[in-house]
Amino acid sequence: AFAPLQPQMHVIDHTTGEEMKQSRNALTESARITRGQVSGLDLLDVKEFDAVIFPGGFGAAKNLSTFATMGMDCGIHPKAKLILERFHEAEKPIGLCCIAPVLAAKALG
C-alpha cells in the first residue's frame, strides 16, 4: 500500500462528525487503518506492479485531491497524477473506486 507523506486535510471524530483540533499524517494513518506496511507515493514503481487501485472516499477527495472543497475545479496530488500517467502510458489496468475516478479525469484529461 502507498499513501502521501503529508498532513491530512483535517481529522474528524467519527462518533460526532466534528472536526478535531489535531493533525495527523496521511501515511501514518493509512498504516494504522490497514495495519500493514505503507510506503510513500514516491516509492511506487510502475514496473513492479501489474495494476494500480485507488480507493475512493475522503482520502481521494481530501488528501489526493481538493475535490471535497473545489469540486470539478480541483487539483490532484502531483505524485498521484504521475502514478496515473505512468500506469496509463504502460497500458496497465487502473482501478478507481467511489470518487477516485475524479483523479483519473484530472490526471489524464
N, C-alpha and C positions, 0 to 999 in steps of 0.2 A: 504494500500500500504506500501511497505517496500523498503528501499534503504540503501546502505552502508554509514556509518558516516565517510566520508573521503573526502579529496580534489578531485575534478575531475582531470582527466589526464591533460586536458587543457580546455580553454574556447575559443570558436570560435564565431566570429562575422558572423552570417549567412547572412548578407547583402553583405559581401565581400568574405566570405570563409576564411578569415585570422584569425590566432591565435591572441587572445588579451592578453595583458600583465596584467592579473589579475588572482586571484584564486577564485574558488567557491567551496562550499561544495556540494557533490553529493546529500545528503539527503535534504538539504535546496532547492536545485534546483529542485529536484523531487517534493517537496511540492509546489513550485512556479508553476511548469508546470501543475501539477494535480489539483491545487487549493483546496487541501484537506490535511487531516492529513496523514503524512508519518512517520513510525517508523523505527528504526534501524533494520538491518537484524537479529541481535542477539535476537530480541524480537519475531521473528516469531516462533510460536509453532505449529508443525505439527498436534498435537491433536486438535487444534482449527479450522482447515481448511479441506475442502473436497478435495482440489486440489491446485496446485500452477501453476502460469503462469509467465514465464519470457519473457517480451517483448524484441524484438531484437534491432537493431540499434547500435548507438555509445555507449550507456550505457552499453550494454552487451560486446561490442568489446573493449572498452577502460577503463571502470570502474569496471566491474565484471570479466574482464579477460584482458590479454595482447595480445589478438588475433590481434588487429589492428596493433601492432608493431612486433609481433613474429610469426604470422600465426599459423600453427598447432603445433609449439613448445611452444605455450603459456602456461601460468599458469592461474588458476582461483582464484578468491577471496575465501579464506578459508571458510567464512561463507556461500557463495553461494554453495560451494561444499558440506558442511554439510547439508544444506537445501535440496539439490537434493538427497543426500544419504538417508536422513530420509524419504522423501516422497516416494522414491523408495522402501525402506525397508517396509514401511507401505502399499505398493501396492496401493497408491493413484495416481490419474492422475497428470501428469506433462505436461503442455503446454509450447511449445518453439516456439517463433516467429522469423522469419528472420534469423539472425546469432546466436541466442541463443542456437540452438542445439549443438553448439560447447561446451557450458558449460556442457551439459549432457555427451557428448562424453568424455570430460576430467574428469568429476567427477565420472562417472560410468564405464568408460573404455569400 
